[in-house]
């Protein structure tokens, strides 16, 4: 079961490198400045550490805007589940 909470952007590990669409990030930055983040990003919590695999554009937009935290939908997972995401 997922729960929502604000997490420090610095605490979220992004283990998979993905290319962001600069235009999409810019549009999200503008939207977030006007109306705030509308959809939380999904993160896995494994042994008290947070891993993000989706929401790359929202994460990047909030990071560039200087936000210290980001709203997250958090699911607890085992190290085995984390390894499956990294495969």
matplotlib code that plots the C-alpha trace (Angstrom):
import matplotlib.pyplot as plt

x = [0.0, 1.4, 1.4, 2.0, 4.6, 7.0, 10.6, 13.8, 14.9, 18.5, 17.4, 15.9, 18.4, 17.8, 19.8, 18.8, 20.1, 17.3, 17.4, 14.8, 13.0, 14.1, 10.9, 8.8, 10.9, 10.5, 6.7, 6.5, 8.6, 6.2, 3.1, 4.6, 5.4, 1.8, -0.3, 2.2, 3.0, -0.3, 0.9, 3.4, 6.3, 6.5, 9.4, 10.4, 11.5, 14.1, 15.7, 14.9, 16.4, 14.3, 14.7, 12.9, 12.4, 9.5, 8.5, 11.9, 10.6, 8.7, 11.7, 14.0, 11.6, 11.2, 15.0, 15.7, 13.1, 15.1, 12.4, 13.9, 11.2, 8.9, 5.5, 6.0, 3.8, 5.9, 5.8, 8.0, 9.9, 12.5, 16.0, 14.9, 12.3, 14.8, 17.2, 14.4, 13.9, 17.6, 17.8]
y = [0.0, 3.4, 6.5, 10.1, 12.2, 15.1, 13.8, 15.8, 15.9, 15.2, 11.9, 10.4, 8.3, 8.1, 5.0, 4.9, 7.6, 8.9, 11.7, 14.4, 16.4, 20.0, 21.4, 19.2, 20.1, 23.9, 23.5, 21.6, 24.3, 27.0, 24.9, 24.0, 27.7, 28.6, 25.8, 23.6, 19.9, 18.2, 14.5, 13.1, 11.0, 7.3, 6.1, 2.8, 2.8, 0.1, -0.1, 3.5, 4.8, 6.2, 5.3, 7.0, 5.4, 7.4, 11.1, 12.1, 15.3, 16.4, 15.6, 17.6, 20.5, 20.7, 20.4, 23.2, 25.4, 25.0, 23.0, 21.2, 18.6, 16.8, 15.1, 11.3, 8.3, 5.9, 2.1, 0.0, -2.7, -5.4, -5.3, -8.1, -5.8, -3.0, -5.4, -6.2, -2.5, -2.2, -5.2]
z = [0.0, -1.0, 1.2, 0.2, 1.8, 1.1, 0.8, 0.5, -3.1, -1.9, -0.3, -3.5, -5.4, -9.2, -10.2, -13.8, -16.0, -18.3, -20.8, -20.0, -22.7, -22.0, -23.4, -21.1, -18.1, -18.9, -19.3, -16.0, -14.3, -15.5, -14.4, -11.0, -10.4, -11.2, -9.6, -7.8, -8.4, -9.3, -9.4, -6.9, -8.2, -7.3, -5.1, -3.5, 0.1, 0.7, 4.1, 4.8, 1.5, -1.3, -5.0, -7.9, -11.2, -12.6, -12.6, -14.0, -15.6, -12.5, -10.3, -12.6, -12.8, -9.0, -8.5, -11.0, -9.3, -6.0, -4.2, -1.2, -1.1, -3.5, -3.0, -3.4, -3.5, -1.4, -1.6, 0.8, -1.1, -0.4, -1.7, -4.1, -5.6, -6.0, -7.8, -10.3, -11.0, -11.7, -14.0]

ax = plt.figure().add_subplot(projection="3d")
ax.plot(x, y, z, "-o")
ax.set_aspect("equal")
plt.show()
